[in-house]
Amino acid sequence: MKPLVLLALALGVAGCGVSERLGLSRDLTAATLPYDADIAIGEDKHDMVIAVTAPAGTGVDEVRESVRYQATRHCLETYGYSETDWQIDPATGDWAFSRVEDSMIFSARCQGRL
């Protein structure tokens, strides 16, 4: 019995701070990501829209991590997995987005256990 208690304690301590080490802490967003991104969850919680404030001329590659952070965090916190299916632009084969003033708008869906 004692080894089981020690194992459970060791596993519990090992899990402490995992989200911070993975960069998923809420406090790290502004400090570590180059662009501000806001997420809006759809009626179906698998669906999300992410808006990134970025000046005209900014491309997908420049904002990708700021957008991916929000989607990954939502999928992990809500469903326990991080797979995300992004809306794809058929012309570029990259993530599709629309531009509204200084914002780039992306659409995605959490994948996995649907």
Contacts in CASP RR format, 6 or more apart in sequence:
PFRMAT RR
TARGET T0000
AUTHOR 0000-0000-0000
METHOD contacts of the structure
MODEL  1
MKPLVLLALALGVAGCGVSERLGLSRDLTAATLPYDADIAIGEDKHDMVI
AVTAPAGTGVDEVRESVRYQATRHCLETYGYSETDWQIDPATGDWAFSRV
EDSMIFSARCQGRL
19 25 0 8 1.000
20 28 0 8 1.000
23 32 0 8 1.000
23 69 0 8 1.000
24 69 0 8 1.000
24 72 0 8 1.000
24 73 0 8 1.000
24 76 0 8 1.000
29 37 0 8 1.000
29 69 0 8 1.000
30 36 0 8 1.000
33 65 0 8 1.000
33 66 0 8 1.000
33 69 0 8 1.000
34 62 0 8 1.000
34 63 0 8 1.000
34 65 0 8 1.000
34 66 0 8 1.000
35 52 0 8 1.000
35 53 0 8 1.000
35 54 0 8 1.000
35 58 0 8 1.000
35 62 0 8 1.000
35 63 0 8 1.000
35 66 0 8 1.000
36 52 0 8 1.000
36 53 0 8 1.000
36 66 0 8 1.000
37 50 0 8 1.000
37 51 0 8 1.000
37 52 0 8 1.000
37 53 0 8 1.000
37 63 0 8 1.000
37 66 0 8 1.000
37 67 0 8 1.000
37 69 0 8 1.000
37 70 0 8 1.000
38 50 0 8 1.000
38 51 0 8 1.000
38 70 0 8 1.000
39 48 0 8 1.000
39 49 0 8 1.000
39 50 0 8 1.000
39 70 0 8 1.000
39 71 0 8 1.000
39 74 0 8 1.000
40 48 0 8 1.000
40 49 0 8 1.000
40 50 0 8 1.000
40 51 0 8 1.000
41 47 0 8 1.000
41 48 0 8 1.000
41 74 0 8 1.000
42 48 0 8 1.000
42 49 0 8 1.000
45 78 0 8 1.000
45 110 0 8 1.000
46 79 0 8 1.000
46 109 0 8 1.000
46 110 0 8 1.000
46 111 0 8 1.000
46 114 0 8 1.000
47 107 0 8 1.000
47 108 0 8 1.000
47 109 0 8 1.000
48 70 0 8 1.000
48 71 0 8 1.000
48 74 0 8 1.000
48 107 0 8 1.000
48 108 0 8 1.000
48 109 0 8 1.000
48 110 0 8 1.000
49 105 0 8 1.000
49 106 0 8 1.000
49 107 0 8 1.000
50 67 0 8 1.000
50 70 0 8 1.000
50 71 0 8 1.000
50 105 0 8 1.000
50 106 0 8 1.000
50 107 0 8 1.000
50 108 0 8 1.000
51 100 0 8 1.000
51 103 0 8 1.000
51 104 0 8 1.000
51 105 0 8 1.000
51 106 0 8 1.000
52 63 0 8 1.000
52 66 0 8 1.000
52 67 0 8 1.000
52 103 0 8 1.000
52 104 0 8 1.000
52 106 0 8 1.000
53 102 0 8 1.000
53 103 0 8 1.000
54 62 0 8 1.000
54 63 0 8 1.000
54 102 0 8 1.000
54 103 0 8 1.000
54 104 0 8 1.000
55 102 0 8 1.000
56 99 0 8 1.000
56 102 0 8 1.000
58 104 0 8 1.000
59 104 0 8 1.000
60 94 0 8 1.000
60 95 0 8 1.000
60 97 0 8 1.000
60 104 0 8 1.000
63 104 0 8 1.000
64 95 0 8 1.000
67 95 0 8 1.000
67 104 0 8 1.000
67 106 0 8 1.000
68 84 0 8 1.000
71 84 0 8 1.000
71 86 0 8 1.000
71 108 0 8 1.000
71 110 0 8 1.000
72 82 0 8 1.000
72 84 0 8 1.000
74 110 0 8 1.000
75 81 0 8 1.000
75 82 0 8 1.000
75 83 0 8 1.000
75 84 0 8 1.000
75 110 0 8 1.000
76 82 0 8 1.000
78 110 0 8 1.000
79 110 0 8 1.000
79 112 0 8 1.000
79 113 0 8 1.000
81 110 0 8 1.000
81 111 0 8 1.000
81 112 0 8 1.000
81 113 0 8 1.000
83 110 0 8 1.000
83 111 0 8 1.000
83 112 0 8 1.000
84 108 0 8 1.000
84 109 0 8 1.000
84 110 0 8 1.000
84 111 0 8 1.000
85 108 0 8 1.000
85 109 0 8 1.000
85 110 0 8 1.000
85 111 0 8 1.000
86 95 0 8 1.000
86 96 0 8 1.000
86 106 0 8 1.000
86 107 0 8 1.000
86 108 0 8 1.000
87 95 0 8 1.000
87 96 0 8 1.000
87 106 0 8 1.000
87 107 0 8 1.000
87 108 0 8 1.000
88 94 0 8 1.000
88 95 0 8 1.000
88 96 0 8 1.000
89 95 0 8 1.000
89 96 0 8 1.000
89 97 0 8 1.000
95 106 0 8 1.000
96 106 0 8 1.000
96 107 0 8 1.000
97 104 0 8 1.000
97 105 0 8 1.000
97 106 0 8 1.000
98 104 0 8 1.000
98 105 0 8 1.000
99 105 0 8 1.000
END
